[in-house]
Amino acid sequence: MREVLLSTDPPVSPTRHADACLTEQRETDAPDTVHAGGTLVTRVGKDVRWWTWAGYRANATLAATLKSVTDPLQRPTDTRLRLREDLTPADFESARAVLGEPVRFQQGT
């Protein structure tokens, strides 16, 4: 999903409707949730989300592995994890250093 939002064409021929939806996603949602250099953490008010685009099982594993930074009441999705609202970038980097993937932080309004 992440690669397709970053402009890689899917290995299928989409319908006109699917192609229009994908174009809309790339133009409206992707700039705020996808980064070519790695996964992305966004903060909008108190809502902190880690956009992994890794799938439900991977995100559930990340939530269980990184309990110190994830919101204990959240339910992982295919696209993201909710993180603690008091989380700082330094706290997050310390907790997830074992994963070895760059993460970008984006401050919302």
C-alpha positions as CSV (number, residue, x, y, z in Angstrom):
1,M,0.0,0.0,0.0
2,R,2.8,2.4,1.0
3,E,4.7,1.9,-2.3
4,V,1.5,2.4,-4.4
5,L,0.8,5.6,-2.5
6,L,4.3,6.7,-3.2
7,S,3.5,6.4,-7.0
8,T,4.5,2.8,-7.8
9,D,1.8,1.5,-10.1
10,P,0.0,-1.6,-8.8
11,P,0.7,-4.9,-10.8
12,V,-3.0,-4.9,-12.0
13,S,-5.1,-2.9,-14.3
14,P,-7.4,-0.8,-12.1
15,T,-10.9,0.2,-13.1
16,R,-11.6,3.9,-13.8
17,H,-13.1,4.2,-10.4
18,A,-10.2,2.6,-8.6
19,D,-7.8,4.7,-10.6
20,A,-9.7,7.9,-9.6
21,C,-9.7,6.8,-5.9
22,L,-6.0,6.1,-6.0
23,T,-5.3,9.5,-7.6
24,E,-7.3,11.2,-4.9
25,Q,-5.5,9.2,-2.1
26,R,-2.1,10.2,-3.5
27,E,-3.1,13.8,-3.7
28,T,-4.9,14.3,-0.4
29,D,-3.9,11.6,2.2
30,A,-0.5,10.4,1.1
31,P,1.4,13.6,1.7
32,D,0.4,13.5,5.4
33,T,0.9,9.8,6.0
34,V,3.6,8.5,3.7
35,H,7.3,9.4,3.3
36,A,9.7,8.0,0.8
37,G,12.5,7.9,3.4
38,G,10.7,5.6,5.9
39,T,7.7,5.4,8.1
40,L,6.1,8.6,9.4
41,V,4.9,9.7,12.8
42,T,2.3,12.5,12.8
43,R,0.9,14.6,15.7
44,V,-2.3,16.5,15.4
45,G,-3.3,17.9,18.7
46,K,-3.0,15.0,21.2
47,D,-3.4,12.4,18.5
48,V,-0.1,10.7,17.7
49,R,0.0,8.1,14.9
50,W,2.8,6.0,13.5
51,W,2.0,5.4,9.8
52,T,3.8,2.1,9.1
53,W,1.6,0.7,6.2
54,A,2.9,-2.7,7.4
55,G,-0.4,-4.6,7.7
56,Y,-2.5,-5.6,10.8
57,R,-0.3,-8.4,12.0
58,A,2.9,-6.4,11.7
59,N,1.4,-3.5,13.5
60,A,0.0,-5.7,16.3
61,T,3.5,-7.1,16.7
62,L,5.0,-3.6,16.9
63,A,2.4,-2.6,19.4
64,A,3.2,-5.6,21.6
65,T,6.9,-5.1,21.2
66,L,7.0,-1.3,21.8
67,K,4.5,-1.1,24.7
68,S,6.4,1.8,26.2
69,V,5.4,4.1,23.4
70,T,2.1,2.7,22.1
71,D,-1.3,3.7,23.4
72,P,-2.5,0.7,25.5
73,L,-6.1,1.3,24.5
74,Q,-5.5,1.4,20.7
75,R,-6.3,-1.2,18.2
76,P,-3.7,-1.4,15.4
77,T,-4.9,-1.2,11.8
78,D,-3.4,-2.2,8.5
79,T,-1.9,1.3,8.1
80,R,-1.0,2.7,11.5
81,L,-0.6,2.5,15.3
82,R,-1.7,5.1,17.8
83,L,1.1,6.2,20.1
84,R,1.0,7.8,23.6
85,E,0.0,11.4,23.5
86,D,2.9,12.5,25.7
87,L,5.5,10.8,23.5
88,T,8.5,12.9,22.4
89,P,10.5,12.1,19.3
90,A,13.5,11.2,21.5
91,D,11.4,8.7,23.6
92,F,10.1,7.1,20.4
93,E,13.6,6.9,18.8
94,S,15.0,5.2,22.0
95,A,12.1,2.7,22.1
96,R,12.2,1.7,18.4
97,A,16.0,1.8,17.8
98,V,16.0,-2.0,17.7
99,L,13.9,-1.9,14.5
100,G,16.6,-0.2,12.4
101,E,14.3,1.7,10.1
102,P,14.2,5.5,9.7
103,V,11.1,7.3,10.9
104,R,10.1,10.8,10.0
105,F,8.2,13.1,12.4
106,Q,5.6,15.5,11.1
107,Q,3.9,18.1,13.4
108,G,0.3,18.8,12.5
109,T,-1.9,21.7,13.4
